[in-house]
Amino acid sequence: GPAIALFTVVVKTVLVPGNVYQLKNSGRMIALKPKVDLLKERYSADVFQYNQAVTDLYAAKDVRPFLSAVPILLQIPVFFTLYRAVTSLARQKVLDEPFLWIPNIDGPAQDISEGLNWLVSGWHDGTPPLGWHDTVAYLAIPVVLFLTNSYSTGKAIEDQVKQDPSKRPPITPRLLPFFFLFISLQVPAALTVYWLTNIGLGLVQAEGIKKVLGPQIEAELGLNPWGQGAGKAAPVGPTVRAVAAPPKEATPGA
């Protein structure tokens, strides 16, 4: 248990530069939202010109949206490697030790192929096969994971909405907490400890990085992306149209 938590801390520490870059990209996109709104107003009749203008604006401000996914992609091989290692050790009963309130971190299932048998099969006289104490203890950590994951996903969706309030957030991120809840009920608790520690550290890191980057981005672009008023659409009216409108050519002889 402590080794899993320590491993997660090491992984998250190594990925800090990538997380900083990801949040810097996201923060700059939020801070540039009013300018993007002006470009949308100016080139409302020409989608190609609008897209080109936004691309040029992002390039000038060193924003690379597609690279923001790199930290997440880097964690995928880490997860699969850890999954293989933990399930193999669990089958060999090497992880046979308690952690926090968890009776045994190689339970309740040693492999996802076992499914939910530990929870739905073998009941006797209204008592689950592992007994009520162990069953509730094993169920508690997936529930905590679900709540933490839901909060983390909500924060991520909040940042997406700030980047473009006109777009409806995709439904897939909202389903992820339910997916991880379902999976965490069918794998060794050691993996759930990893997920929970990973998400918790991610939230703490993100808040710390935002507190540092927010004032820096505000000094550079005039708006703190995580402050009050961030992500609000620019007002559309005569003043905005005057700013957004391209300059008129001088009349010959004027």
Backbone torsions as a table, in degrees:
resi	resn	phi	psi	omega
1	GLY	NA	-58.7	177.9
2	PRO	-60.1	-34.5	179.4
3	ALA	-65.3	-39.5	177.8
4	ILE	-63.8	-45.4	179.9
5	ALA	-62.7	-42.4	179.4
6	LEU	-65.0	-41.4	177.1
7	PHE	-58.6	-41.9	179.7
8	THR	-64.3	-40.9	177.9
9	VAL	-60.6	-42.2	179.7
10	VAL	-63.4	-45.9	-179.7
11	VAL	-61.0	-46.8	-179.3
12	LYS	-64.7	-34.1	178.4
13	THR	-67.1	-42.1	178.7
14	VAL	-62.6	-34.1	-176.4
15	LEU	-87.9	3.0	-178.7
16	VAL	-55.9	-46.9	179.5
17	PRO	-57.1	-40.4	178.1
18	GLY	-65.6	-39.0	178.2
19	ASN	-66.7	-37.3	176.5
20	VAL	-61.5	-45.8	-179.6
21	TYR	-63.2	-41.9	179.8
22	GLN	-60.9	-47.8	-178.8
23	LEU	-70.0	-32.3	177.0
24	LYS	-64.4	-43.1	176.5
25	ASN	-59.8	-49.6	-179.0
26	SER	-61.4	-44.2	-179.3
27	GLY	-64.0	-41.3	178.9
28	ARG	-65.8	-36.7	177.5
29	MET	-64.1	-39.5	177.7
30	ILE	-66.3	-43.6	-178.3
31	ALA	-66.9	-28.8	-179.4
32	LEU	-86.8	-2.3	-177.0
33	LYS	-54.9	-44.2	178.1
34	PRO	-59.7	-38.2	178.8
35	LYS	-69.6	-36.0	176.6
36	VAL	-64.8	-37.2	176.8
37	ASP	-61.8	-39.8	178.0
38	LEU	-64.1	-41.0	178.1
39	LEU	-65.3	-37.8	178.4
40	LYS	-64.2	-37.4	177.5
41	GLU	-68.7	-40.7	-177.6
42	ARG	-67.9	-42.6	-174.9
43	TYR	-109.0	39.0	-177.5
44	SER	-62.3	-24.7	-177.8
45	ALA	-98.7	0.1	-176.1
46	ASP	-138.9	95.0	-176.3
47	VAL	-63.7	-39.4	-179.0
48	PHE	-61.6	-46.3	179.4
49	GLN	-63.7	-38.4	178.8
50	TYR	-63.1	-49.1	-180.0
51	ASN	-61.5	-39.7	179.2
52	GLN	-65.9	-40.7	-179.7
53	ALA	-65.3	-40.2	178.4
54	VAL	-66.3	-41.6	177.7
55	THR	-60.2	-43.8	179.3
56	ASP	-64.9	-39.4	179.4
57	LEU	-64.0	-46.6	179.2
58	TYR	-62.5	-39.4	-180.0
59	ALA	-65.4	-39.5	-179.1
60	ALA	-66.9	-30.3	-178.5
61	LYS	-100.8	12.9	176.0
62	ASP	59.1	46.3	176.8
63	VAL	-107.3	124.6	179.2
64	ARG	-127.7	87.0	-173.7
65	PRO	-56.3	-38.5	-173.5
66	PHE	-70.5	-23.3	-179.8
67	LEU	-80.3	-8.2	-178.4
68	SER	-66.4	-22.0	-177.6
69	ALA	-83.6	-6.9	-175.4
70	VAL	-58.0	-47.3	-180.0
71	PRO	-57.9	-36.9	179.5
72	ILE	-68.0	-43.1	-179.6
73	LEU	-63.3	-34.8	-178.9
74	LEU	-67.3	-25.0	-178.4
75	GLN	-81.6	-16.4	-177.4
76	ILE	-63.2	-51.0	178.0
77	PRO	-63.5	-30.4	177.0
78	VAL	-63.0	-44.4	-179.0
79	PHE	-63.6	-47.2	-177.1
80	PHE	-65.9	-36.8	176.7
81	THR	-64.3	-43.7	179.5
82	LEU	-66.4	-38.7	179.4
83	TYR	-60.5	-46.7	179.3
84	ARG	-61.3	-44.8	-177.5
85	ALA	-65.3	-45.4	-176.2
86	VAL	-68.0	-45.0	-179.4
87	THR	-64.7	-36.6	177.8
88	SER	-65.2	-44.5	178.9
89	LEU	-67.1	-35.3	180.0
90	ALA	-65.5	-40.8	179.0
91	ARG	-64.6	-28.9	179.0
92	GLN	-88.8	2.2	179.8
93	LYS	62.4	26.2	178.7
94	VAL	-75.6	-28.1	-177.4
95	LEU	-91.9	27.4	-174.5
96	ASP	-77.6	77.4	178.4
97	GLU	-155.8	149.4	178.1
98	PRO	-79.3	161.7	176.3
99	PHE	-152.6	124.8	-175.3
100	LEU	54.3	-123.9	-179.5
101	TRP	-93.9	-0.6	-176.9
102	ILE	-78.3	124.4	-177.6
103	PRO	-60.0	-37.6	-176.1
104	ASN	-159.1	126.0	-174.5
105	ILE	-79.3	-3.7	173.4
106	ASP	-93.4	1.7	176.8
107	GLY	-108.9	177.9	3.8
108	PRO	-84.1	-15.0	176.8
109	ALA	-129.0	136.2	-177.9
110	GLN	-80.9	-17.9	-177.5
111	ASP	-156.1	151.2	-177.7
112	ILE	-64.3	-20.8	178.7
113	SER	-65.6	-20.3	179.0
114	GLU	-76.6	-16.4	177.5
115	GLY	61.0	-141.3	-177.8
116	LEU	-102.8	25.6	-178.1
117	ASN	-57.7	-35.6	-178.7
118	TRP	-64.8	-18.6	-175.7
119	LEU	-106.8	-32.4	-172.0
120	VAL	-108.6	-14.4	-177.3
121	SER	-111.3	152.7	172.8
122	GLY	78.1	22.6	176.0
123	TRP	-68.5	145.1	179.2
124	HIS	-140.1	118.8	179.7
125	ASP	54.0	42.9	177.0
126	GLY	76.0	12.4	179.8
127	THR	-115.4	128.8	179.1
128	PRO	-66.0	158.8	-174.2
129	PRO	-58.5	-30.1	-179.6
130	LEU	-91.0	-0.9	-174.5
131	GLY	83.9	156.7	-175.3
132	TRP	-66.4	-38.9	-177.1
133	HIS	-61.0	-53.6	-177.8
134	ASP	-67.9	-37.6	-179.4
135	THR	-62.2	-47.3	179.2
136	VAL	-64.4	-38.0	179.3
137	ALA	-63.8	-42.2	178.8
138	TYR	-70.2	-33.4	-179.9
139	LEU	-73.2	-26.5	-173.3
140	ALA	-63.6	-43.3	-174.4
141	ILE	-70.0	-37.8	172.6
142	PRO	-61.6	-34.8	178.3
143	VAL	-66.6	-43.3	176.9
144	VAL	-62.7	-40.5	177.3
145	LEU	-60.5	-43.6	-179.5
146	PHE	-61.2	-45.8	-178.7
147	LEU	-65.1	-43.4	179.7
148	THR	-65.9	-42.2	179.5
149	ASN	-64.7	-39.7	178.7
150	SER	-62.8	-42.7	178.8
151	TYR	-64.5	-44.5	-179.9
152	SER	-62.2	-44.0	179.2
153	THR	-63.5	-39.7	177.9
154	GLY	-61.1	-40.2	177.9
155	LYS	-65.1	-40.3	179.3
156	ALA	-65.2	-42.3	178.8
157	ILE	-65.5	-36.9	178.1
158	GLU	-59.4	-42.9	177.9
159	ASP	-66.7	-37.2	177.7
160	GLN	-63.3	-40.9	179.6
161	VAL	-65.3	-37.2	177.6
162	LYS	-63.9	-34.3	179.7
163	GLN	-67.6	-36.2	179.1
164	ASP	-155.2	89.2	-177.7
165	PRO	-62.6	-19.8	-177.6
166	SER	-75.6	-18.2	-178.7
167	LYS	-94.4	137.5	176.3
168	ARG	-79.6	128.7	179.9
169	PRO	-60.1	142.6	178.4
170	PRO	-63.6	153.7	-177.1
171	ILE	-78.4	-24.2	-174.7
172	THR	-55.7	-48.2	179.9
173	PRO	-58.3	-32.8	-179.7
174	ARG	-69.9	-22.1	-179.7
175	LEU	-87.4	-16.5	-176.8
176	LEU	-57.3	-43.5	178.3
177	PRO	-57.7	-37.0	178.8
178	PHE	-69.1	-38.0	178.7
179	PHE	-62.8	-47.7	-179.4
180	PHE	-67.7	-32.6	175.5
181	LEU	-61.4	-46.1	-178.8
182	PHE	-63.4	-44.7	-178.9
183	ILE	-67.6	-40.1	-176.0
184	SER	-66.0	-17.6	176.9
185	LEU	-81.5	-6.0	-173.7
186	GLN	-123.9	13.3	-178.6
187	VAL	-131.2	165.5	175.7
188	PRO	-57.2	144.5	-178.1
189	ALA	-60.7	-22.4	178.7
190	ALA	-58.7	-38.7	178.7
191	LEU	-68.4	-38.1	178.3
192	THR	-65.6	-37.3	175.2
193	VAL	-60.1	-41.7	178.1
194	TYR	-61.9	-49.7	-179.0
195	TRP	-59.8	-45.7	-177.4
196	LEU	-64.2	-44.2	178.6
197	THR	-65.0	-39.9	-179.6
198	ASN	-62.4	-46.2	-178.8
199	ILE	-68.7	-43.4	179.8
200	GLY	-61.1	-46.5	177.9
201	LEU	-64.4	-37.0	178.6
202	GLY	-61.0	-41.5	178.9
203	LEU	-64.9	-44.6	-179.8
204	VAL	-64.2	-45.1	178.6
205	GLN	-59.9	-46.5	-176.7
206	ALA	-61.2	-44.0	-179.9
207	GLU	-64.7	-40.2	178.7
208	GLY	-65.3	-43.8	-179.9
209	ILE	-65.0	-39.9	179.5
210	LYS	-62.8	-38.4	179.6
211	LYS	-64.7	-31.6	179.0
212	VAL	-81.5	-45.4	-174.9
213	LEU	-75.9	-31.3	-176.5
214	GLY	-52.0	-56.9	178.9
215	PRO	-62.2	-33.8	179.0
216	GLN	-64.8	-45.4	179.2
217	ILE	-67.6	-36.2	178.0
218	GLU	-63.5	-41.1	178.7
219	ALA	-65.6	-31.7	-177.0
220	GLU	-84.1	-43.1	-171.7
221	LEU	-116.8	-3.3	174.9
222	GLY	85.9	10.1	-179.5
223	LEU	-152.3	129.9	173.7
224	ASN	-81.1	113.9	-174.3
225	PRO	-63.3	-19.3	-178.8
226	TRP	-114.9	17.4	176.6
227	GLY	-97.2	-177.0	179.5
228	GLN	-67.5	137.9	177.7
229	GLY	88.4	-7.2	-179.8
230	ALA	-68.3	139.7	176.4
231	GLY	85.8	-2.9	179.0
232	LYS	-76.5	142.3	-178.8
233	ALA	-66.6	146.6	177.1
234	ALA	-68.3	143.8	-179.8
235	PRO	-64.6	140.0	178.5
236	VAL	-106.5	116.3	-177.5
237	GLY	-173.0	-170.9	-177.5
238	PRO	-56.6	-39.5	-177.5
239	THR	-65.2	-44.9	-179.8
240	VAL	-65.0	-41.2	-179.3
241	ARG	-64.7	-34.9	178.9
242	ALA	-67.4	-39.2	178.8
243	VAL	-71.6	-40.5	-174.4
244	ALA	-76.5	-26.5	-174.3
245	ALA	-67.3	138.2	178.6
246	PRO	-68.1	150.3	-178.3
247	PRO	-63.5	139.7	179.8
248	LYS	-78.6	144.5	177.4
249	GLU	-71.7	143.5	-179.9
250	ALA	-67.3	140.7	179.4
251	THR	-77.8	128.2	-180.0
252	PRO	-54.4	131.9	176.5
253	GLY	86.8	0.1	-178.1
254	ALA	-75.8	NA	NA
